[in-house]
Amino acid sequence: MSPRQLELLTIVPASKVCKRCGEDRPPDDYFPGSGRYGRVGRCRPCNAAVAKEQRLQDLDKARARDRAYRARNLEKARAAARANYWKNRRVQN
């Protein structure tokens, strides 16, 4: 890296404007990345919205990817499901 690039990385602005929604937000509302000042261009809520839209556009592909992950990591998936069950279960009288 050049000295100028290192200097830019050490300067942290008080706020940043999201490229998608245009809102002025603090730098903590952005994921770390390779963009200017070491942050990505979209804020976290916009990033989540884009990810959700992309998943819904090709839901069959996303489901196939999820099934393949579960098949490769069966014990991890079972442990997560078990933890989710105990976390969200309702106590019956």
Secondary structure, DSSP 8 states (H G I E B T S, - for coil): --HHHHHHHH---S-EE-TTT--EE-GGGEEE-SSGGGEEEEEHHHHHHHHHHHHHHTHHHHHHHHHHHHHHTHHHHHHHHHHHHHHH-----
